[in-house]
Amino acid sequence: MQLKAEPHRLHNTLGNRHVTMIAIGGTIGTGLFLGSGMVV
């Protein structure tokens, strides 16, 4: 049994939701990093 080798195409677009989630993740990560630095 052979499978056809079809290339899968990915869309290279970032929606508003993606950018918002990246910004929120960066903010939370920065807060955790600075907070742990104060403890250490």
PDBQT receptor file of N, H, CA, C and O in Angstrom, charges set to zero:
ATOM      1  N   MET A   1       0.834  -1.172   0.000  1.00  0.00    +0.000 N 
ATOM      2  CA  MET A   1       0.000   0.000   0.000  1.00  0.00    +0.000 C 
ATOM      3  C   MET A   1       0.884   1.242   0.000  1.00  0.00    +0.000 C 
ATOM      4  O   MET A   1       1.735   1.409   0.874  1.00  0.00    +0.000 OA
ATOM      5  N   GLN A   2       0.678   2.098  -0.973  1.00  0.00    +0.000 N 
ATOM      6  H   GLN A   2      -0.014   1.962  -1.682  1.00  0.00    +0.000 HD
ATOM      7  CA  GLN A   2       1.467   3.317  -1.078  1.00  0.00    +0.000 C 
ATOM      8  C   GLN A   2       0.588   4.528  -0.783  1.00  0.00    +0.000 C 
ATOM      9  O   GLN A   2      -0.572   4.597  -1.191  1.00  0.00    +0.000 OA
ATOM     10  N   LEU A   3       1.173   5.471  -0.066  1.00  0.00    +0.000 N 
ATOM     11  H   LEU A   3       2.115   5.415   0.266  1.00  0.00    +0.000 HD
ATOM     12  CA  LEU A   3       0.476   6.717   0.212  1.00  0.00    +0.000 C 
ATOM     13  C   LEU A   3       0.988   7.787  -0.730  1.00  0.00    +0.000 C 
ATOM     14  O   LEU A   3       2.182   7.851  -1.025  1.00  0.00    +0.000 OA
ATOM     15  N   LYS A   4       0.090   8.615  -1.194  1.00  0.00    +0.000 N 
ATOM     16  H   LYS A   4      -0.879   8.562  -0.954  1.00  0.00    +0.000 HD
ATOM     17  CA  LYS A   4       0.508   9.709  -2.064  1.00  0.00    +0.000 C 
ATOM     18  C   LYS A   4       1.224  10.767  -1.239  1.00  0.00    +0.000 C 
ATOM     19  O   LYS A   4       0.765  11.149  -0.163  1.00  0.00    +0.000 OA
ATOM     20  N   ALA A   5       2.335  11.228  -1.747  1.00  0.00    +0.000 N 
ATOM     21  H   ALA A   5       2.708  10.918  -2.621  1.00  0.00    +0.000 HD
ATOM     22  CA  ALA A   5       3.100  12.264  -1.050  1.00  0.00    +0.000 C 
ATOM     23  C   ALA A   5       2.578  13.625  -1.478  1.00  0.00    +0.000 C 
ATOM     24  O   ALA A   5       3.057  14.205  -2.452  1.00  0.00    +0.000 OA
ATOM     25  N   GLU A   6       1.596  14.132  -0.745  1.00  0.00    +0.000 N 
ATOM     26  H   GLU A   6       1.207  13.661   0.046  1.00  0.00    +0.000 HD
ATOM     27  CA  GLU A   6       1.054  15.451  -1.040  1.00  0.00    +0.000 C 
ATOM     28  C   GLU A   6       1.625  16.449  -0.044  1.00  0.00    +0.000 C 
ATOM     29  O   GLU A   6       1.553  16.222   1.164  1.00  0.00    +0.000 OA
ATOM     30  N   PRO A   7       2.182  17.531  -0.519  1.00  0.00    +0.000 N 
ATOM     31  CA  PRO A   7       2.727  18.527   0.416  1.00  0.00    +0.000 C 
ATOM     32  C   PRO A   7       1.602  19.223   1.169  1.00  0.00    +0.000 C 
ATOM     33  O   PRO A   7       0.595  19.618   0.581  1.00  0.00    +0.000 OA
ATOM     34  N   HIS A   8       1.785  19.366   2.465  1.00  0.00    +0.000 N 
ATOM     35  H   HIS A   8       2.603  19.046   2.943  1.00  0.00    +0.000 HD
ATOM     36  CA  HIS A   8       0.805  20.063   3.283  1.00  0.00    +0.000 C 
ATOM     37  C   HIS A   8       1.202  21.531   3.337  1.00  0.00    +0.000 C 
ATOM     38  O   HIS A   8       2.355  21.868   3.605  1.00  0.00    +0.000 OA
ATOM     39  N   ARG A   9       0.253  22.376   3.085  1.00  0.00    +0.000 N 
ATOM     40  H   ARG A   9      -0.684  22.102   2.867  1.00  0.00    +0.000 HD
ATOM     41  CA  ARG A   9       0.517  23.816   3.088  1.00  0.00    +0.000 C 
ATOM     42  C   ARG A   9       0.033  24.417   4.399  1.00  0.00    +0.000 C 
ATOM     43  O   ARG A   9      -1.088  24.165   4.841  1.00  0.00    +0.000 OA
ATOM     44  N   LEU A  10       0.897  25.214   5.011  1.00  0.00    +0.000 N 
ATOM     45  H   LEU A  10       1.807  25.419   4.652  1.00  0.00    +0.000 HD
ATOM     46  CA  LEU A  10       0.535  25.922   6.229  1.00  0.00    +0.000 C 
ATOM     47  C   LEU A  10       0.378  27.403   5.905  1.00  0.00    +0.000 C 
ATOM     48  O   LEU A  10       1.128  27.967   5.109  1.00  0.00    +0.000 OA
ATOM     49  N   HIS A  11      -0.599  28.008   6.533  1.00  0.00    +0.000 N 
ATOM     50  H   HIS A  11      -1.209  27.550   7.180  1.00  0.00    +0.000 HD
ATOM     51  CA  HIS A  11      -0.810  29.435   6.322  1.00  0.00    +0.000 C 
ATOM     52  C   HIS A  11       0.128  30.216   7.235  1.00  0.00    +0.000 C 
ATOM     53  O   HIS A  11       0.224  29.932   8.429  1.00  0.00    +0.000 OA
ATOM     54  N   ASN A  12       0.808  31.187   6.674  1.00  0.00    +0.000 N 
ATOM     55  H   ASN A  12       0.730  31.418   5.704  1.00  0.00    +0.000 HD
ATOM     56  CA  ASN A  12       1.748  31.991   7.438  1.00  0.00    +0.000 C 
ATOM     57  C   ASN A  12       1.115  33.319   7.848  1.00  0.00    +0.000 C 
ATOM     58  O   ASN A  12       1.635  34.390   7.536  1.00  0.00    +0.000 OA
ATOM     59  N   THR A  13      -0.002  33.234   8.543  1.00  0.00    +0.000 N 
ATOM     60  H   THR A  13      -0.424  32.364   8.796  1.00  0.00    +0.000 HD
ATOM     61  CA  THR A  13      -0.662  34.456   8.975  1.00  0.00    +0.000 C 
ATOM     62  C   THR A  13      -0.896  34.397  10.470  1.00  0.00    +0.000 C 
ATOM     63  O   THR A  13      -1.191  33.339  11.024  1.00  0.00    +0.000 OA
ATOM     64  N   LEU A  14      -0.761  35.535  11.114  1.00  0.00    +0.000 N 
ATOM     65  H   LEU A  14      -0.521  36.395  10.664  1.00  0.00    +0.000 HD
ATOM     66  CA  LEU A  14      -1.068  35.662  12.527  1.00  0.00    +0.000 C 
ATOM     67  C   LEU A  14      -2.314  36.527  12.658  1.00  0.00    +0.000 C 
ATOM     68  O   LEU A  14      -2.368  37.649  12.153  1.00  0.00    +0.000 OA
ATOM     69  N   GLY A  15      -3.297  35.991  13.334  1.00  0.00    +0.000 N 
ATOM     70  H   GLY A  15      -3.253  35.080  13.744  1.00  0.00    +0.000 HD
ATOM     71  CA  GLY A  15      -4.508  36.758  13.561  1.00  0.00    +0.000 C 
ATOM     72  C   GLY A  15      -4.374  37.616  14.805  1.00  0.00    +0.000 C 
ATOM     73  O   GLY A  15      -3.395  37.514  15.544  1.00  0.00    +0.000 OA
ATOM     74  N   ASN A  16      -5.360  38.454  15.025  1.00  0.00    +0.000 N 
ATOM     75  H   ASN A  16      -6.155  38.537  14.425  1.00  0.00    +0.000 HD
ATOM     76  CA  ASN A  16      -5.346  39.313  16.211  1.00  0.00    +0.000 C 
ATOM     77  C   ASN A  16      -5.305  38.482  17.478  1.00  0.00    +0.000 C 
ATOM     78  O   ASN A  16      -4.649  38.857  18.450  1.00  0.00    +0.000 OA
ATOM     79  N   ARG A  17      -5.999  37.359  17.473  1.00  0.00    +0.000 N 
ATOM     80  H   ARG A  17      -6.532  37.054  16.683  1.00  0.00    +0.000 HD
ATOM     81  CA  ARG A  17      -6.024  36.497  18.663  1.00  0.00    +0.000 C 
ATOM     82  C   ARG A  17      -4.643  35.937  18.965  1.00  0.00    +0.000 C 
ATOM     83  O   ARG A  17      -4.250  35.848  20.128  1.00  0.00    +0.000 OA
ATOM     84  N   HIS A  18      -3.905  35.557  17.926  1.00  0.00    +0.000 N 
ATOM     85  H   HIS A  18      -4.225  35.628  16.982  1.00  0.00    +0.000 HD
ATOM     86  CA  HIS A  18      -2.564  35.017  18.127  1.00  0.00    +0.000 C 
ATOM     87  C   HIS A  18      -1.633  36.066  18.729  1.00  0.00    +0.000 C 
ATOM     88  O   HIS A  18      -0.895  35.783  19.672  1.00  0.00    +0.000 OA
ATOM     89  N   VAL A  19      -1.673  37.271  18.181  1.00  0.00    +0.000 N 
ATOM     90  H   VAL A  19      -2.272  37.501  17.414  1.00  0.00    +0.000 HD
ATOM     91  CA  VAL A  19      -0.808  38.341  18.671  1.00  0.00    +0.000 C 
ATOM     92  C   VAL A  19      -1.160  38.677  20.115  1.00  0.00    +0.000 C 
ATOM     93  O   VAL A  19      -0.271  38.921  20.931  1.00  0.00    +0.000 OA
ATOM     94  N   THR A  20      -2.448  38.689  20.433  1.00  0.00    +0.000 N 
ATOM     95  H   THR A  20      -3.170  38.491  19.770  1.00  0.00    +0.000 HD
ATOM     96  CA  THR A  20      -2.876  38.974  21.800  1.00  0.00    +0.000 C 
ATOM     97  C   THR A  20      -2.378  37.910  22.762  1.00  0.00    +0.000 C 
ATOM     98  O   THR A  20      -1.891  38.238  23.843  1.00  0.00    +0.000 OA
ATOM     99  N   MET A  21      -2.492  36.646  22.391  1.00  0.00    +0.000 N 
ATOM    100  H   MET A  21      -2.888  36.380  21.512  1.00  0.00    +0.000 HD
ATOM    101  CA  MET A  21      -2.032  35.561  23.257  1.00  0.00    +0.000 C 
ATOM    102  C   MET A  21      -0.517  35.603  23.446  1.00  0.00    +0.000 C 
ATOM    103  O   MET A  21      -0.028  35.327  24.541  1.00  0.00    +0.000 OA
ATOM    104  N   ILE A  22       0.226  35.940  22.406  1.00  0.00    +0.000 N 
ATOM    105  H   ILE A  22      -0.171  36.164  21.516  1.00  0.00    +0.000 HD
ATOM    106  CA  ILE A  22       1.679  36.053  22.529  1.00  0.00    +0.000 C 
ATOM    107  C   ILE A  22       2.035  37.185  23.483  1.00  0.00    +0.000 C 
ATOM    108  O   ILE A  22       2.941  37.045  24.304  1.00  0.00    +0.000 OA
ATOM    109  N   ALA A  23       1.323  38.308  23.378  1.00  0.00    +0.000 N 
ATOM    110  H   ALA A  23       0.587  38.422  22.711  1.00  0.00    +0.000 HD
ATOM    111  CA  ALA A  23       1.588  39.448  24.260  1.00  0.00    +0.000 C 
ATOM    112  C   ALA A  23       1.262  39.106  25.713  1.00  0.00    +0.000 C 
ATOM    113  O   ALA A  23       2.022  39.444  26.620  1.00  0.00    +0.000 OA
ATOM    114  N   ILE A  24       0.133  38.435  25.931  1.00  0.00    +0.000 N 
ATOM    115  H   ILE A  24      -0.485  38.160  25.194  1.00  0.00    +0.000 HD
ATOM    116  CA  ILE A  24      -0.246  38.053  27.295  1.00  0.00    +0.000 C 
ATOM    117  C   ILE A  24       0.766  37.064  27.866  1.00  0.00    +0.000 C 
ATOM    118  O   ILE A  24       1.159  37.184  29.026  1.00  0.00    +0.000 OA
ATOM    119  N   GLY A  25       1.188  36.102  27.075  1.00  0.00    +0.000 N 
ATOM    120  H   GLY A  25       0.869  36.004  26.132  1.00  0.00    +0.000 HD
ATOM    121  CA  GLY A  25       2.187  35.130  27.519  1.00  0.00    +0.000 C 
ATOM    122  C   GLY A  25       3.510  35.797  27.857  1.00  0.00    +0.000 C 
ATOM    123  O   GLY A  25       4.159  35.427  28.836  1.00  0.00    +0.000 OA
ATOM    124  N   GLY A  26       3.916  36.773  27.060  1.00  0.00    +0.000 N 
ATOM    125  H   GLY A  26       3.389  37.074  26.265  1.00  0.00    +0.000 HD
ATOM    126  CA  GLY A  26       5.153  37.493  27.344  1.00  0.00    +0.000 C 
ATOM    127  C   GLY A  26       5.059  38.292  28.625  1.00  0.00    +0.000 C 
ATOM    128  O   GLY A  26       6.017  38.361  29.395  1.00  0.00    +0.000 OA
ATOM    129  N   THR A  27       3.900  38.900  28.853  1.00  0.00    +0.000 N 
ATOM    130  H   THR A  27       3.122  38.844  28.228  1.00  0.00    +0.000 HD
ATOM    131  CA  THR A  27       3.706  39.680  30.076  1.00  0.00    +0.000 C 
ATOM    132  C   THR A  27       3.740  38.789  31.308  1.00  0.00    +0.000 C 
ATOM    133  O   THR A  27       4.379  39.127  32.305  1.00  0.00    +0.000 OA
ATOM    134  N   ILE A  28       3.064  37.664  31.243  1.00  0.00    +0.000 N 
ATOM    135  H   ILE A  28       2.546  37.389  30.433  1.00  0.00    +0.000 HD
ATOM    136  CA  ILE A  28       3.051  36.727  32.373  1.00  0.00    +0.000 C 
ATOM    137  C   ILE A  28       4.458  36.174  32.613  1.00  0.00    +0.000 C 
ATOM    138  O   ILE A  28       4.902  36.080  33.758  1.00  0.00    +0.000 OA
ATOM    139  N   GLY A  29       5.151  35.813  31.547  1.00  0.00    +0.000 N 
ATOM    140  H   GLY A  29       4.791  35.889  30.618  1.00  0.00    +0.000 HD
ATOM    141  CA  GLY A  29       6.508  35.288  31.677  1.00  0.00    +0.000 C 
ATOM    142  C   GLY A  29       7.460  36.300  32.285  1.00  0.00    +0.000 C 
ATOM    143  O   GLY A  29       8.299  35.949  33.115  1.00  0.00    +0.000 OA
ATOM    144  N   THR A  30       7.333  37.558  31.875  1.00  0.00    +0.000 N 
ATOM    145  H   THR A  30       6.652  37.843  31.201  1.00  0.00    +0.000 HD
ATOM    146  CA  THR A  30       8.187  38.608  32.431  1.00  0.00    +0.000 C 
ATOM    147  C   THR A  30       7.899  38.804  33.915  1.00  0.00    +0.000 C 
ATOM    148  O   THR A  30       8.818  38.965  34.718  1.00  0.00    +0.000 OA
ATOM    149  N   GLY A  31       6.621  38.790  34.270  1.00  0.00    +0.000 N 
ATOM    150  H   GLY A  31       5.874  38.660  33.618  1.00  0.00    +0.000 HD
ATOM    151  CA  GLY A  31       6.240  38.929  35.680  1.00  0.00    +0.000 C 
ATOM    152  C   GLY A  31       6.791  37.803  36.531  1.00  0.00    +0.000 C 
ATOM    153  O   GLY A  31       7.277  38.031  37.638  1.00  0.00    +0.000 OA
ATOM    154  N   LEU A  32       6.713  36.592  36.014  1.00  0.00    +0.000 N 
ATOM    155  H   LEU A  32       6.318  36.407  35.114  1.00  0.00    +0.000 HD
ATOM    156  CA  LEU A  32       7.251  35.452  36.766  1.00  0.00    +0.000 C 
ATOM    157  C   LEU A  32       8.766  35.541  36.898  1.00  0.00    +0.000 C 
ATOM    158  O   LEU A  32       9.325  35.235  37.951  1.00  0.00    +0.000 OA
ATOM    159  N   PHE A  33       9.420  35.957  35.832  1.00  0.00    +0.000 N 
ATOM    160  H   PHE A  33       8.966  36.206  34.976  1.00  0.00    +0.000 HD
ATOM    161  CA  PHE A  33      10.884  36.072  35.852  1.00  0.00    +0.000 C 
ATOM    162  C   PHE A  33      11.330  37.131  36.851  1.00  0.00    +0.000 C 
ATOM    163  O   PHE A  33      12.239  36.893  37.646  1.00  0.00    +0.000 OA
ATOM    164  N   LEU A  34      10.692  38.303  36.815  1.00  0.00    +0.000 N 
ATOM    165  H   LEU A  34       9.953  38.496  36.169  1.00  0.00    +0.000 HD
ATOM    166  CA  LEU A  34      11.083  39.362  37.739  1.00  0.00    +0.000 C 
ATOM    167  C   LEU A  34      10.692  39.008  39.185  1.00  0.00    +0.000 C 
ATOM    168  O   LEU A  34      11.425  39.316  40.124  1.00  0.00    +0.000 OA
ATOM    169  N   GLY A  35       9.542  38.365  39.348  1.00  0.00    +0.000 N 
ATOM    170  H   GLY A  35       8.947  38.115  38.585  1.00  0.00    +0.000 HD
ATOM    171  CA  GLY A  35       9.112  37.968  40.683  1.00  0.00    +0.000 C 
ATOM    172  C   GLY A  35      10.038  36.944  41.302  1.00  0.00    +0.000 C 
ATOM    173  O   GLY A  35      10.337  37.013  42.494  1.00  0.00    +0.000 OA
ATOM    174  N   SER A  36      10.494  35.996  40.503  1.00  0.00    +0.000 N 
ATOM    175  H   SER A  36      10.252  35.941  39.535  1.00  0.00    +0.000 HD
ATOM    176  CA  SER A  36      11.405  34.985  41.051  1.00  0.00    +0.000 C 
ATOM    177  C   SER A  36      12.789  35.581  41.302  1.00  0.00    +0.000 C 
ATOM    178  O   SER A  36      13.512  35.112  42.181  1.00  0.00    +0.000 OA
ATOM    179  N   GLY A  37      13.161  36.598  40.549  1.00  0.00    +0.000 N 
ATOM    180  H   GLY A  37      12.573  36.979  39.835  1.00  0.00    +0.000 HD
ATOM    181  CA  GLY A  37      14.430  37.261  40.772  1.00  0.00    +0.000 C 
ATOM    182  C   GLY A  37      14.451  38.019  42.090  1.00  0.00    +0.000 C 
ATOM    183  O   GLY A  37      15.497  38.109  42.734  1.00  0.00    +0.000 OA
ATOM    184  N   MET A  38      13.316  38.562  42.498  1.00  0.00    +0.000 N 
ATOM    185  H   MET A  38      12.466  38.488  41.975  1.00  0.00    +0.000 HD
ATOM    186  CA  MET A  38      13.228  39.280  43.767  1.00  0.00    +0.000 C 
ATOM    187  C   MET A  38      13.373  38.289  44.929  1.00  0.00    +0.000 C 
ATOM    188  O   MET A  38      13.960  38.625  45.958  1.00  0.00    +0.000 OA
ATOM    189  N   VAL A  39      12.839  37.065  44.770  1.00  0.00    +0.000 N 
ATOM    190  H   VAL A  39      12.362  36.792  43.934  1.00  0.00    +0.000 HD
ATOM    191  CA  VAL A  39      12.910  36.063  45.824  1.00  0.00    +0.000 C 
ATOM    192  C   VAL A  39      14.338  35.552  45.960  1.00  0.00    +0.000 C 
ATOM    193  O   VAL A  39      14.831  35.363  47.072  1.00  0.00    +0.000 OA
ATOM    194  N   VAL A  40      14.991  35.330  44.842  1.00  0.00    +0.000 N 
ATOM    195  H   VAL A  40      14.590  35.483  43.939  1.00  0.00    +0.000 HD
ATOM    196  CA  VAL A  40      16.363  34.807  44.866  1.00  0.00    +0.000 C 
ATOM    197  C   VAL A  40      17.293  35.951  45.146  1.00  0.00    +0.000 C 
ATOM    198  O   VAL A  40      18.507  35.758  45.215  1.00  0.00    +0.000 OA
TER     199      VAL A  40
